[in-house]
Amino acid sequence: MILVSGLTEEFKVARTREALQYRDSRDCKVSSAGIEVKTGRKWKAEKAVDVAESRLRQKALVGAVATGRTGLGYFPKTQVSHARGKERNHLLQEEVRAGVEEERVGRAVGLRQQGAWTRWESALQRKVTWSNIMQADFHHVRFLVAAVYDALPNPANLHAWGKSETPTCSLCSGRGSLEHLLSSCPKSLADSRYHWRHDQVLKAVAESIALAISTSKHHHAPKKAISFIKAGERPRAGPQITTGLLHTAPDWQLHVDLGKQLIFPQHIVTTSLRPDMIIISEASKHLIMLELKVPWEERIEEAN
């Protein structure tokens, strides 16, 4: 699913930030003046701050709660009870933003078609910023948003809008919904159209990994060493180098199941399995396997 911050959300967060600046000002005359931020009649920044404070107190009582299938402590949690100053103000603003998002999701749940994205339990969230929208191609962004909210001109939608006489798919006799066209049309499956789409995604992933392997050959993971600091001295801030699994070896070899059939290296294991991609390092004795699937968002669990 995609997340695009709306103007209402940004307006409320900005007004909350302004109210916090007045309330927590170091100038006692400003903090005690009781300045109210003008926001209109339906929403008040001061009331939103009180609600956010209440939500933070509740989080402090409940503690860190695991979400999804990750283990306890997988994601670092900020100690709400210990947050002060700018950090606490940031948490309050995020609580206001979370409240706006909860209202938006609550309205979307009641929409059968355009709210179908609320049932994508296994889909990863994709944060789309306004700068991404301005830099991207307009038609790509338009297709992305319309696909998420099922507003593309497919046969089923055109029939519902009164633009077409029949909602059936042009390739088969099924109902031409977005789900049918992208993942369930038997004619498209027989003609290898879904296989072609799978290969295009795999090709894009392979190009990114090949570029990362080429870059990692010139940047090796730094050796871990213990720096001893004398009494009264401060540690020197060294350069922060981004490292990962590809930085652990200089001889990564990429094999992709594109064009010709991928054969698993016999000196590693004898198997008839054909993963979409394998990355091998003889120096570090590491093997990375990747299996790509492009399922319908509501059937991710079934596909894995």
Buried (B, 14 or more C-beta within 10 A) or exposed (E): EBEBBEEEBEBBBBBBBBBBBBBEBEEEEEBEEEBEBEBEEEEBBBEBBEEBBEBBEEBEEEEBEEEEEEEEEEEEEBEBEEBEEEEBBBBBBBBBBEBBBEEBEEEBEEEEEEBBBBEBEBBEEEEBEEEEBEEEEEEEBEEBBBBBBBBBEBBBBBBEEEEBEEBBBEBBEBBBBBBBBBBBBEEBEEEEBBEEBBBEEBEEBBEEBBEBBEEBEEEEBEEEEEEEEEEEEEEEEEEEEEEEBBBBBBEBEBBBBBEEEBEBBEEEEEEEEEBBBBBBBEEEEBEBEBEBEBBBBBBBEEEE
